[in-house]
Each structure stands twice: as C-alpha cells, then as structure tokens.
C-alpha cells in the first residue's frame, strides 16, 4: 500500500503543528469559537451532543496492521477504548478532549494517517470498493487512482471553500460495491472498444434531503485524462454551485437545474482549457503510485483443510457461506469480518478487536485490511487453507458473526446517540432489529437483505438505497421512523419508495418484521431474494401488511 | 399575540471536555440538568444566555433549551435534551455514569 513520501510526511506534520497552535490559541482565548470552528472542522474535529468527535480518514478504506494498531492505541489512550467505522470508510472517535486532539493527530501522522478534509466544504476522503485489488470481477485495482485523487484533492487551493462538501467514490469492478451512483462523482472502471481500461464518469448522485441517482457525464474517460477531467467537473460546479442556499449547493442540484448536457459542455470546455497543464503528470504520478499497490506474493501452497473443516464444523460452514467473497486467485478468499454482532453497535470495534484484526491480517492476510462502507472490516487476501485458523482467531475476538449481507448486517449512522444533527436515534433500532431476527432464527432463511438506517435527512446511513430503508425523524417532539422499500446501492441504483406514515420508536421493529414476514409468505421460492420479490410484487402487499393493522384499529 | 414563553434552562458544552453542561443560579456549570437554573421569564433568559456567551473559554455554543420543573429540578421537554443529559443509549458512557 501507499507509503508517505517526504512531501506527504512534511505536509501532515506541519498541519499537526498548525492545529496544535490553533488549539492552544483557542484555549488561551486568542481565538473565538467562530474563528476556531472552521479550523477544527478542516482537521476533522466536530463538537457533538456529548463530546467532541474526531473523524479520521481511512483513504479508500485501506489500512495496514500498524495503522490498525495505532487506531487501537488512540482509542485506549485518548478515547473510551473503541472506534466507530463509518459509511465513508472513516473511523470516528466519540470522546476525545480538545487539548488531546493534537497528540491524536500526531499519533496518526506517525503511521501515515490524518483527519484532513474529513469535514468542511472540501473534497472528502475518496472511497473505493472494499474488495479492491482482490475481487474476482475486477478490471483493475482502483486504489492507485484513488490515491492520486487523494494527493490532488488534499489542500487543493481552488477547492478549499467549495459551495458544499464533495464526495468521490471509485470502483474497478462492473459490480458496484462503492455506491458510485450516489456520490458527487462516481468513477466506475470500464473497458473501451480496444479493451483499454478507463472510467465511466457519473456526476450528481447523492442522498440527503434530495436523493438523486448520478448521471453519466462521460461514458469512457481514459485514465490519463482523469485528473484534468475531475478537476474540470469540480471547477465548473465551484462557479455554478448555489452558495445562496446550502440545501441546493451540492452538485446534484446543479446538474438537476442546468441539465447534464449543459454541465457536460461546460466541463468539456474547462477540460480543454486545463488539460495541457496536466500533460504527462497523471501518467507519471500513477506509475509511481501503482508501484505501491502491487499485489502480494500469493502463496502457492495447496488448499488443505478447508473442505474438511466445513464438513466437520457447521458454525465454520455457516460463516464461510455468508462471509466469504470470490477472490481473483481461486486458492484465496476475501473475508468480510462482521462488525455487526447481533445486538452490538454497527461499525463499533473495540481496541482489542482492532489489535486482533491487525494480528490476523499480519499472520494470514498479507498485511492488508479494508474498511467497507457497510461498516465491516475486510481481510482481502486469505489463503483458503488458512480460513479455519482465521475463523478461530476471529471467534476468540468475538468477531465471527456469520451475517454478511443478511438482515442483521445493518448500516446505521450514529444518530441521536451522538450526532448533533440527528433527529432520532439509529443505533438502538439497528440493535433491536438484529436481535429480533436472531431470536426468530430467521435471518439465514430470509437471505440477502440490506437494511440501512439514518437518524436524519442527511442520510449518512444510506437509507434511500437500502432494500429496507429507515429514516428517523422528529415528529412533534417524538421519534418517528419512516420506511422506504426497494432501494438499491449497486450499479442498478434505485432510490427506495416511501411506504406511508412513519412508525414510533416502539413500533418500528414490529413494522420491519411485518415487511419481512410478507416477503417470506409471498416469495416465489426461497431463491427469490427480497429485492427481486419487491420488484415483482410492488409496494402494495408490503403497505397492506404495514398499515392494515393501523386501519383496523382506526375502524374500531 | 406572541406565543407564551416556555420555561428554559441555559445549556452548552464545555470547551475542553466537550461534555454537556447546564448553567446554575450560582453562575457555575453543572453536568446535571436538574441543577440548572429554571428560567420562567423571557427577559431573564436572554440575560442568562448573554452571561453564558460571555464565557467562551469555558463553554461552547450556549443556548436556551425548553424545560419543565420536576421533583428534583428542571427536566428536559424534548428527547434531544434528554439524551444530552443522559448520554448515549448503546453504552454506559457520558453523563449517565460521569455526571
């Protein structure tokens, strides 16, 4: 993976020193909160409901064991012994004290990490397919391009005060696991007629209060044109974007108001203007960066013990059925480690678990770890003969839950348990749903089903693209949960449809159960997954199940 | 006619720790809402908020929150303030164990 060069190192250290001085000036009264706030946000430091929160970027979701151990150290030394992995492949620490944050940033810099541009109206952490570099369906590892984008966007002088935040996601696979159609820019690797890899460029996607699926602005962009083209997009939006209204400032609104064709023309014109200034730079930088992303030396040892352990150990078999994905090397598997134990907080890992993951990655996983936008941890390269040992090690760390892609593998934002913007809680809803279906022993029968929960309209929990989406709102001083159905986060992205009136905190889990029971009773056969059944059946039977009881009460 | 004034408390977060605190009659900040000064007069509420805003080296973002009087002192009206006063629901962290 990428190693900081002298420039990166000096830049990050200087930012830490600057922030240390800024914190000192805030504490001694030289800076007002109004002056300090934008400075702390530029360094990922929020003030939430109960405490400060430090959001640390995990660039394109990639971590090495030393970095994971350092995150564990930070959690123990300056927080409460855990971290929260987010839908943007970041990690958040929920309890830092202001005076400690410079030391936390220094500790991050020690392992080539930072919290720069994890907030503010800037280009945020570039997210990527969490199976990048390992997936069987991948054209190329997208992470060198993601790293190039990180370098280009970090402290980019033109883009430090954008109309609003700007999020880029990238995938090297036709099967989109990076939600590229719900980002400001989505980059999806495709091949042209000559078989050369490049990118389909999607703009104007986003969730939040005005959810929109991104539109294709360029069907094929050669890799060599990537930076000037992306810069042209951001630059056009930087001028056109609605600074008069923060709710209309994201590029999705700009694209919606001007139309994709006008935006395309403007971007093409800007691209022509600036591309000469990038001449050769992309190719040269990419070549340097690609050197850091060489695949590991895959073992050629025979695959032994995997099938026999599957036969002998039903728990292992169940885990391999749900938590493994196909690796491009047939002797290997991609392991998704569930950070969604039933009843636990989605995405929260203790410092001990982080250290266990680092050890496992080092011993069995070629030293690679990924954070997924679904708030799980990935071991991208595990030889199949090592899977029984990996499973045992995960069990010892309480990390062997076999539920990837199932109903308890829920995305949930921090919600009103932590977030100052939230309008309702998310975490306890996720905990209760997971526990309910665990108690019913139904989740393996239900099969693939993605529930995504947001505690406010900003949609950090991606509820619009959940097969079942839950949005927590404040209705007249009471928590209320609105349900959407049929959302899809993949290359076939769809915004889910609202079912109708929302449900109370007490009733939402029952409502979800009624939806799921309806699916189980109406699916054509056990192989028909929830989303397929919903597409076939439409919303009506689910609405009937949700609201018939309420109507019956009303009629009484 | 203007709406009736709902009783208030002054609340904020501590600058260094970030934790939620409430302004007491004795001009000190308490980690417990029940210790807060219960303010029933609108003009007095504004004065107390100004006082809070004059302490930028102690607290961040002071504001007036609706409150009602309970047995032990002021209580939250809105669930957001209840959560601020209690801490998160997923762990025994924050005010529920430290206040």
Interface residues (C-beta under 8 A of the other chain):
Chain A: X26 X27 X28 X29 X32 X33 X47 X48 X49 X50 X51 X52 X80 X94 X95 X96 X97 X98 X99 X345 X348 X416 X417 X418 X425 X427 X428 X431 X474 X477 X478 X479
Chain B: X13 X15 X16 X17 X18 X19 X20 X56 X57 X60 X61 X77 X78 X79 X80 X83 X84 X87 X88 X89 X90 X91 X93 X94 X95
